[in-house]
Amino acid sequence: MKKKIITGLLASVFLMASSCSTNPVTGKKDVMLMSESQEIALGKEADPQIVAQFGLYEDPALQRFISEKGQKMAAVSHRSNLNYEFKIVDSPVINAFAVPGGYVYFTRGIMAHFNNEAQFAGVLGHEIGHITARHSAQQQSKSILTQGGLLLGMILSPTIAQYGQEVSQGLGLLMLKYGRDAERESDRLGVEYSTKIGYDAKEMADFFITLQRKQEENGQSQLPSFLSTHPDPGDRYTTVTKLAAEEKRKQNLTNAQINRNNYLKMINGMVYGEDPKQGFVENSVFYHPELKFQYAIPTNWDYQNSPQQVQMAAKDGSAMMVLTLAPGANLEEAAQQTLERYQLTASEAKQVTVNGMNAIAMIADQQQQQQTIRTLTYLIQYDKYIYSLMGITAANNFNNYFQLFSNSMQSFRKLSDPEKLNRQPERIRIVTVNQSTTLNQALRNNKIPEARLNEFAVLNGMELSDQVQAGTMIKVIGK
């Protein structure tokens, strides 16, 4: 978030006295740090920043679908007075999240892993539940307070290792975490709201199994962020299954909708995984086909790419690098604004060239309460932009990372390899099985490699041994 915005929001939120208000869901008195109007204002401030960070996924039909379902569900929620907005952001991470005031986001990564409308509707209700029960207002306050003191020092504390997921899966998404009681309440609300608009809420429970399998497939370090702070998925499955049956009886819903084929047809052609045009890593080199540059990244470092920046971090959390666009009409202005923006004091700066491009290299410090942060920054003039590559570590560790930072920054160059420039993303393709067989065989018939069979079984919400009847639609991958 922009520093001025953070400062203004902190002042408006934390200078006010604690006050009690009635929770719209429970009817009980809660201690809240912000009024509804402040909550709405906070959401309006956060929304453009979230869109800028991740970008919107360009699929008008799918965006229209989630907006229509979202508005229908919002109308039966406990806070139908809010002006809700529902958006798909262009990220392969499996996640859905909400911010105060009625803003709900789904990544294309989670949309790819739903296998019917009912699964989507359950998670949609869960996220609306965070808003109606005011979980997001409470957590966003904590998030802003935390982020306000972060800047460069955030991931350089002795406990940096805990932020490894944030580097690999998206800092903004993972800041929005709730306690387990809040998650259980939102599960209950997801069941209630999705049932109210006619869907079979049992399907949300089935989706938890997909998430659990994704967790097992990738290991704990690559835990889907929608799962990361939630109750145990096995417990959630049992609880939500029971709640769904109770809610059906309560609402006398006799024809609960699932709508599998309709949903699969909607996501046919969706980008799956990383989109190369936004940048990709191969053999420890980051390539950006649209902006036509490349540079080496340290081997075995985690990285996270977004439209605004590329973050790279050592697995032990002792250092990081960030690539962004630098402000300023020329290199000198960019250097000055970089120092001011991050409250840095330069100890050395010089004009250099990087593979024929004019650049400024500078070493600068930021004083933290308990330590000094030292940075090496290369500001590189290329095409119509100035790129900032900043390496960050503790001052007493800087000499250990200086050469690694420098080598990466000096490798920045024009990308001219046609194969990299024209790299196409994988896309979900929906095919119809011609004859009854196992999912394993159906995937093999569609040229899914052996090493990826389990990945696609999870993507389809099935086991490889499951029987697939003729006429069944399944997800495979194509270009």
C-alpha positions as CSV (number, residue, x, y, z in Angstrom):
1,M,0.0,0.0,0.0
2,K,1.1,3.5,-0.6
3,K,2.7,5.0,2.5
4,K,0.3,8.0,2.6
5,I,-2.7,5.8,2.4
6,I,-1.5,3.6,5.1
7,T,-0.7,6.5,7.4
8,G,-4.2,8.0,6.8
9,L,-6.0,4.8,7.4
10,L,-4.0,4.1,10.5
11,A,-4.8,7.5,11.9
12,S,-8.5,7.1,11.1
13,V,-8.7,3.6,12.6
14,F,-6.4,3.6,15.6
15,L,-7.0,7.0,17.0
16,M,-10.7,6.2,17.6
17,A,-11.7,4.6,20.9
18,S,-12.9,1.0,21.1
19,S,-16.6,0.8,20.7
20,C,-19.2,-1.9,20.9
21,S,-21.5,-2.7,18.0
22,T,-24.0,-5.4,17.3
23,N,-22.6,-8.2,15.1
24,P,-25.0,-8.5,12.1
25,V,-24.7,-12.3,12.1
26,T,-24.7,-13.3,15.8
27,G,-26.7,-10.4,17.2
28,K,-24.1,-10.1,20.0
29,K,-22.1,-7.1,21.0
30,D,-18.6,-7.0,19.6
31,V,-15.7,-4.6,20.3
32,M,-14.9,-3.0,16.9
33,L,-12.2,-0.6,16.0
34,M,-14.0,0.9,12.9
35,S,-17.4,2.0,12.0
36,E,-19.2,0.6,8.9
37,S,-18.5,3.8,7.0
38,Q,-14.8,3.4,7.8
39,E,-15.0,-0.2,6.8
40,I,-16.4,0.8,3.4
41,A,-13.8,3.5,3.0
42,L,-11.1,1.0,3.8
43,G,-12.4,-1.4,1.1
44,K,-12.5,1.3,-1.5
45,E,-8.9,2.2,-0.7
46,A,-7.7,-1.4,-0.9
47,D,-9.6,-2.5,-4.0
48,P,-7.6,-0.6,-6.7
49,Q,-4.3,-1.6,-5.0
50,I,-5.3,-5.3,-5.1
51,V,-6.3,-5.0,-8.7
52,A,-3.0,-3.2,-9.5
53,Q,-1.0,-5.9,-7.7
54,F,-2.6,-8.9,-9.3
55,G,-4.4,-7.6,-12.4
56,L,-7.9,-8.7,-13.4
57,Y,-8.4,-11.9,-15.3
58,E,-9.7,-10.9,-18.7
59,D,-12.8,-13.1,-19.3
60,P,-16.0,-11.0,-19.4
61,A,-18.3,-14.0,-19.3
62,L,-16.7,-15.4,-16.2
63,Q,-16.5,-12.0,-14.5
64,R,-20.2,-11.6,-15.3
65,F,-21.0,-15.0,-13.8
66,I,-19.3,-14.3,-10.4
67,S,-20.9,-10.8,-10.3
68,E,-24.4,-12.2,-10.9
69,K,-24.0,-15.0,-8.4
70,G,-22.3,-12.7,-5.9
71,Q,-25.1,-10.1,-6.0
72,K,-27.8,-12.7,-5.7
73,M,-26.1,-14.2,-2.6
74,A,-25.3,-10.8,-1.1
75,A,-29.0,-10.0,-1.3
76,V,-29.8,-12.9,1.1
77,S,-26.9,-12.2,3.4
78,H,-26.9,-10.5,6.8
79,R,-25.5,-7.3,5.3
80,S,-27.4,-6.8,2.1
81,N,-27.1,-3.0,2.4
82,L,-23.4,-3.0,1.3
83,N,-22.4,-2.4,-2.3
84,Y,-20.6,-5.6,-3.1
85,E,-18.1,-6.1,-5.9
86,F,-16.8,-9.5,-7.1
87,K,-13.7,-9.9,-9.2
88,I,-11.4,-12.6,-10.6
89,V,-7.7,-11.7,-10.2
90,D,-5.1,-13.0,-12.6
91,S,-3.1,-15.2,-10.2
92,P,-2.4,-19.0,-10.4
93,V,-2.5,-19.2,-6.6
94,I,-5.4,-21.2,-5.2
95,N,-7.3,-18.6,-3.1
96,A,-10.3,-16.6,-2.5
97,F,-10.4,-13.6,-0.1
98,A,-12.4,-10.6,1.0
99,V,-11.7,-7.2,2.3
100,P,-14.0,-4.9,4.3
101,G,-16.9,-3.1,2.8
102,G,-18.1,-5.8,0.4
103,Y,-15.1,-6.6,-1.9
104,V,-14.6,-10.3,-2.8
105,Y,-11.8,-11.8,-5.0
106,F,-11.3,-15.1,-6.5
107,T,-8.0,-16.1,-8.2
108,R,-8.1,-17.8,-11.6
109,G,-6.2,-20.6,-9.8
110,I,-9.1,-21.4,-7.5
111,M,-11.6,-21.0,-10.4
112,A,-9.7,-23.6,-12.3
113,H,-10.0,-26.1,-9.4
114,F,-13.7,-25.9,-8.9
115,N,-15.6,-28.6,-10.8
116,N,-19.1,-27.2,-10.6
117,E,-21.1,-24.1,-9.7
118,A,-22.1,-25.4,-6.3
119,Q,-18.4,-25.6,-5.2
120,F,-17.9,-22.1,-6.3
121,A,-21.1,-20.9,-4.5
122,G,-20.0,-22.5,-1.2
123,V,-16.7,-20.7,-1.2
124,L,-18.5,-17.5,-2.4
125,G,-20.8,-17.7,0.6
126,H,-17.8,-18.4,2.9
127,E,-16.1,-15.1,1.7
128,I,-19.3,-13.1,2.0
129,G,-19.6,-14.6,5.5
130,H,-16.3,-13.0,6.4
131,I,-17.7,-9.6,5.4
132,T,-21.1,-10.0,7.0
133,A,-19.6,-11.3,10.3
134,R,-17.1,-8.4,10.1
135,H,-14.1,-10.8,10.2
136,S,-12.4,-8.9,7.4
137,A,-12.8,-5.6,9.1
138,Q,-11.0,-6.9,12.1
139,Q,-8.2,-8.6,10.2
140,Q,-7.7,-5.8,7.7
141,S,-7.0,-3.5,10.6
142,K,-4.3,-5.9,11.9
143,S,-3.0,-6.3,8.4
144,I,-2.6,-2.5,7.9
145,L,-1.0,-2.1,11.3
146,T,1.5,-4.8,10.3
147,Q,2.2,-3.5,6.9
148,G,2.6,0.0,8.1
149,G,5.8,-1.0,9.9
150,L,7.1,-3.4,7.2
151,L,8.6,-1.8,4.2
152,L,12.1,-3.1,3.7
153,G,12.5,-4.5,7.2
154,M,9.5,-6.7,7.0
155,I,11.1,-9.9,5.7
156,L,14.5,-9.3,7.3
157,S,13.6,-10.1,10.9
158,P,15.1,-13.2,12.6
159,T,11.8,-14.9,11.8
160,I,11.9,-14.3,8.1
161,A,11.5,-18.0,7.3
162,Q,7.8,-17.8,8.2
163,Y,7.3,-15.5,5.2
164,G,8.6,-18.0,2.7
165,Q,5.0,-18.8,1.6
166,E,4.3,-15.1,1.1
167,V,7.2,-14.8,-1.4
168,S,6.0,-17.9,-3.3
169,Q,2.3,-17.4,-3.1
170,G,1.5,-13.7,-2.9
171,L,2.1,-11.3,-0.1
172,G,-1.2,-9.5,-0.3
173,L,-3.3,-12.6,-0.2
174,L,-1.6,-14.2,2.7
175,M,-1.8,-11.1,4.9
176,L,-5.6,-11.7,5.1
177,K,-5.8,-14.5,7.6
178,Y,-8.5,-15.3,10.1
179,G,-8.7,-17.4,13.3
180,R,-10.2,-20.8,13.2
181,D,-13.4,-19.8,14.9
182,A,-13.9,-17.2,12.2
183,E,-13.3,-19.8,9.5
184,R,-15.8,-22.1,11.1
185,E,-18.4,-19.4,11.2
186,S,-17.8,-18.5,7.6
187,D,-18.1,-22.2,6.6
188,R,-21.5,-22.2,8.3
189,L,-22.5,-19.0,6.5
190,G,-21.2,-20.3,3.2
191,V,-23.6,-23.3,3.7
192,E,-26.5,-21.0,4.6
193,Y,-26.0,-18.5,1.8
194,S,-25.3,-21.0,-1.0
195,T,-28.3,-23.1,0.0
196,K,-30.5,-19.9,0.0
197,I,-29.8,-19.4,-3.7
198,G,-30.5,-23.0,-4.5
199,Y,-27.1,-24.8,-4.5
200,D,-26.1,-28.0,-2.9
201,A,-23.7,-26.9,-0.1
202,K,-22.4,-30.4,0.3
203,E,-20.3,-29.7,-2.8
204,M,-18.3,-27.1,-0.7
205,A,-17.3,-30.0,1.6
206,D,-16.1,-32.0,-1.4
207,F,-14.0,-29.0,-2.5
208,F,-12.1,-29.2,0.8
209,I,-11.0,-32.6,-0.2
210,T,-9.5,-31.2,-3.4
211,L,-7.7,-28.6,-1.3
212,Q,-6.4,-31.3,1.0
213,R,-5.1,-33.3,-1.9
214,K,-3.4,-30.2,-3.3
215,Q,-1.7,-29.8,0.0
216,E,-0.5,-33.4,-0.1
217,E,0.6,-33.1,-3.7
218,N,2.7,-30.0,-3.1
219,G,3.8,-30.5,0.4
220,Q,3.5,-28.1,3.4
221,S,5.7,-25.4,1.9
222,Q,3.3,-25.0,-1.0
223,L,0.1,-25.2,1.0
224,P,-2.8,-23.6,-0.9
225,S,-3.4,-20.3,0.8
226,F,-7.1,-20.8,1.1
227,L,-6.2,-23.7,3.4
228,S,-3.3,-22.2,5.3
229,T,-5.0,-21.0,8.4
230,H,-8.2,-22.9,8.1
231,P,-9.4,-25.8,10.3
232,D,-8.3,-29.3,9.4
233,P,-9.9,-30.1,6.0
234,G,-11.0,-33.5,7.2
235,D,-12.9,-32.0,10.1
236,R,-14.3,-29.3,7.8
237,Y,-15.6,-32.0,5.4
238,T,-17.5,-33.7,8.1
239,T,-18.9,-30.5,9.7
240,V,-19.9,-28.9,6.4
241,T,-21.5,-32.1,5.1
242,K,-23.7,-32.2,8.3
243,L,-24.5,-28.5,8.1
244,A,-25.5,-28.8,4.4
245,A,-27.9,-31.6,5.2
246,E,-29.4,-29.6,8.0
247,E,-29.7,-26.4,6.0
248,K,-31.4,-28.3,3.1
249,R,-34.1,-29.5,5.5
250,K,-34.4,-26.1,7.2
251,Q,-34.9,-24.3,3.9
252,N,-36.9,-27.2,2.4
253,L,-34.6,-27.3,-0.7
254,T,-35.6,-30.4,-2.6
255,N,-33.8,-29.7,-5.9
256,A,-30.4,-28.4,-5.0
257,Q,-28.3,-27.4,-8.0
258,I,-24.8,-28.5,-8.8
259,N,-24.4,-27.5,-12.5
260,R,-21.2,-29.3,-13.3
261,N,-21.3,-29.2,-17.1
262,N,-22.3,-25.5,-17.2
263,Y,-19.4,-24.6,-15.0
264,L,-16.8,-26.6,-17.0
265,K,-17.9,-25.0,-20.2
266,M,-17.4,-21.6,-18.7
267,I,-13.8,-22.3,-17.8
268,N,-12.9,-23.9,-21.1
269,G,-9.8,-22.0,-22.3
270,M,-8.9,-20.5,-19.0
271,V,-5.2,-19.9,-18.4
272,Y,-3.8,-22.6,-16.1
273,G,-0.7,-22.0,-14.0
274,E,1.8,-19.3,-14.7
275,D,1.1,-17.0,-17.6
276,P,4.4,-16.6,-19.5
277,K,3.5,-13.2,-20.9
278,Q,3.6,-11.8,-17.3
279,G,7.1,-13.3,-16.8
280,F,8.4,-16.8,-16.0
281,V,11.4,-18.5,-14.5
282,E,13.3,-21.2,-16.3
283,N,16.7,-22.5,-15.3
284,S,17.2,-19.7,-12.8
285,V,16.5,-17.0,-15.3
286,F,13.5,-14.6,-15.2
287,Y,12.1,-13.8,-18.6
288,H,9.5,-11.1,-19.4
289,P,8.2,-11.5,-22.9
290,E,6.0,-8.4,-23.0
291,L,8.7,-6.0,-21.6
292,K,11.4,-8.0,-23.4
293,F,14.0,-8.3,-20.7
294,Q,15.7,-11.1,-18.8
295,Y,18.0,-11.5,-15.8
296,A,19.4,-14.3,-13.7
297,I,17.9,-15.0,-10.3
298,P,19.8,-16.7,-7.5
299,T,19.5,-20.5,-7.7
300,N,17.0,-22.1,-5.3
301,W,15.5,-18.8,-4.2
302,D,11.7,-18.6,-4.0
303,Y,10.0,-16.0,-6.2
304,Q,6.7,-14.4,-6.6
305,N,5.7,-12.5,-9.7
306,S,2.9,-9.9,-9.9
307,P,2.1,-7.0,-12.3
308,Q,3.8,-4.5,-9.9
309,Q,6.9,-6.4,-8.9
310,V,8.9,-9.5,-8.8
311,Q,10.1,-10.7,-5.3
312,M,12.8,-13.2,-4.8
313,A,14.0,-14.5,-1.4
314,A,16.5,-16.9,0.0
315,K,14.8,-19.9,1.6
316,D,16.2,-19.1,5.0
317,G,14.8,-15.6,4.8
318,S,18.2,-13.9,5.2
319,A,18.0,-11.8,2.0
320,M,15.6,-10.8,-0.8
321,M,15.6,-9.0,-4.1
322,V,12.8,-6.9,-5.6
323,L,12.3,-5.8,-9.2
324,T,10.0,-2.9,-9.8
325,L,9.6,0.1,-12.1
326,A,11.3,3.2,-10.7
327,P,9.6,6.6,-10.7
328,G,11.4,9.6,-12.2
329,A,12.1,11.2,-15.6
330,N,15.8,10.1,-15.5
331,L,18.2,8.0,-13.6
332,E,19.1,10.8,-11.2
333,E,15.5,11.5,-10.3
334,A,14.8,7.8,-9.9
335,A,17.7,7.4,-7.5
336,Q,16.6,10.4,-5.4
337,Q,13.0,9.2,-5.3
338,T,14.0,5.6,-4.4
339,L,16.0,6.9,-1.4
340,E,13.1,9.1,-0.2
341,R,10.5,6.4,-0.7
342,Y,12.3,3.9,1.4
343,Q,13.9,6.3,3.8
344,L,17.4,5.2,2.7
345,T,20.7,6.9,3.3
346,A,23.2,6.4,0.4
347,S,26.8,5.6,1.3
348,E,27.9,5.0,-2.3
349,A,26.5,5.8,-5.8
350,K,28.0,5.6,-9.2
351,Q,27.0,5.7,-12.9
352,V,27.6,2.3,-14.6
353,T,26.5,0.5,-17.7
354,V,24.7,-2.8,-17.7
355,N,24.9,-4.7,-21.0
356,G,25.0,-1.4,-22.9
357,M,22.3,0.3,-20.8
358,N,22.9,3.4,-18.7
359,A,22.4,2.7,-15.0
360,I,23.1,3.9,-11.4
361,A,24.4,1.5,-8.8
362,M,24.1,2.6,-5.1
363,I,24.5,1.2,-1.7
364,A,22.1,2.6,1.0
365,D,21.0,1.9,4.5
366,Q,17.7,2.0,6.3
367,Q,17.8,2.3,10.1
368,Q,15.5,-0.1,12.0
369,Q,15.0,-0.1,15.7
370,Q,17.1,-3.2,16.3
371,Q,19.3,-3.4,13.2
372,T,20.5,-1.7,10.1
373,I,19.1,-2.8,6.7
374,R,21.6,-2.5,3.8
375,T,20.6,-2.4,0.2
376,L,22.3,-2.6,-3.2
377,T,20.2,-1.1,-5.9
378,Y,20.7,-0.9,-9.7
379,L,18.5,1.6,-11.5
380,I,18.6,0.6,-15.2
381,Q,17.4,2.7,-18.1
382,Y,15.9,0.3,-20.7
383,D,13.5,1.1,-23.5
384,K,11.0,3.7,-22.0
385,Y,11.3,2.6,-18.4
386,I,13.7,2.7,-15.5
387,Y,13.9,-0.6,-13.7
388,S,14.9,-0.9,-10.1
389,L,16.6,-4.1,-8.9
390,M,17.1,-3.9,-5.2
391,G,18.9,-6.4,-3.0
392,I,18.1,-6.3,0.7
393,T,19.7,-7.9,3.7
394,A,20.9,-7.0,7.2
395,A,24.0,-4.8,7.2
396,N,26.1,-7.4,9.0
397,N,25.2,-9.9,6.3
398,F,25.6,-7.6,3.3
399,N,29.2,-8.7,2.3
400,N,27.9,-12.3,2.1
401,Y,25.3,-11.3,-0.5
402,F,26.9,-8.4,-2.3
403,Q,28.4,-10.5,-5.2
404,L,25.2,-12.5,-5.6
405,F,23.1,-9.3,-5.8
406,S,25.6,-7.7,-8.1
407,N,25.8,-10.7,-10.5
408,S,22.0,-10.9,-10.8
409,M,21.6,-7.2,-11.5
410,Q,24.4,-7.0,-14.0
411,S,22.8,-9.9,-15.9
412,F,19.8,-7.7,-16.8
413,R,19.6,-7.6,-20.6
414,K,17.3,-7.4,-23.6
415,L,15.3,-10.6,-24.3
416,S,15.5,-11.5,-28.0
417,D,15.0,-15.3,-28.0
418,P,11.9,-15.9,-30.2
419,E,11.0,-19.1,-28.3
420,K,10.9,-17.2,-25.0
421,L,9.2,-14.2,-26.5
422,N,6.4,-16.3,-28.0
423,R,5.9,-18.7,-25.1
424,Q,2.2,-19.6,-24.7
425,P,0.4,-20.4,-21.5
426,E,-1.2,-23.7,-20.7
427,R,-5.0,-23.6,-20.9
428,I,-7.8,-25.7,-19.5
429,R,-9.5,-27.7,-22.2
430,I,-12.8,-29.4,-21.5
431,V,-13.2,-32.7,-23.4
432,T,-15.9,-35.3,-23.5
433,V,-14.9,-38.9,-22.7
434,N,-16.0,-41.1,-25.7
435,Q,-16.2,-44.4,-23.9
436,S,-16.4,-45.5,-20.3
437,T,-13.0,-46.0,-18.8
438,T,-10.9,-44.9,-15.7
439,L,-9.9,-41.3,-15.3
440,N,-6.3,-42.5,-15.5
441,Q,-6.9,-43.9,-19.0
442,A,-9.0,-40.9,-20.1
443,L,-6.2,-38.6,-19.2
444,R,-3.6,-40.7,-20.9
445,N,-5.8,-40.7,-24.0
446,N,-5.6,-36.9,-23.9
447,K,-1.8,-37.0,-23.8
448,I,-1.4,-36.0,-20.1
449,P,2.2,-36.9,-19.2
450,E,2.8,-39.7,-16.6
451,A,4.4,-37.2,-14.2
452,R,1.3,-35.0,-14.2
453,L,-1.5,-37.6,-13.9
454,N,-2.1,-37.1,-10.2
455,E,-2.1,-33.3,-10.7
456,F,-4.9,-33.6,-13.2
457,A,-6.8,-36.1,-11.1
458,V,-6.8,-33.4,-8.3
459,L,-7.8,-30.7,-10.9
460,N,-10.8,-32.8,-11.8
461,G,-11.7,-33.6,-8.2
462,M,-11.4,-37.4,-8.9
463,E,-9.1,-40.3,-8.2
464,L,-7.1,-41.8,-11.0
465,S,-8.9,-45.1,-10.4
466,D,-12.4,-43.6,-10.6
467,Q,-14.6,-44.8,-13.4
468,V,-15.6,-42.1,-15.9
469,Q,-18.7,-42.8,-17.9
470,A,-19.0,-42.1,-21.7
471,G,-20.2,-38.5,-22.2
472,T,-18.5,-37.2,-19.0
473,M,-16.7,-33.9,-19.4
474,I,-13.2,-33.7,-17.9
475,K,-10.4,-31.1,-17.7
476,V,-7.2,-31.6,-19.7
477,I,-4.6,-29.1,-20.8
478,G,-3.7,-27.6,-24.2
479,K,-2.0,-24.5,-25.5
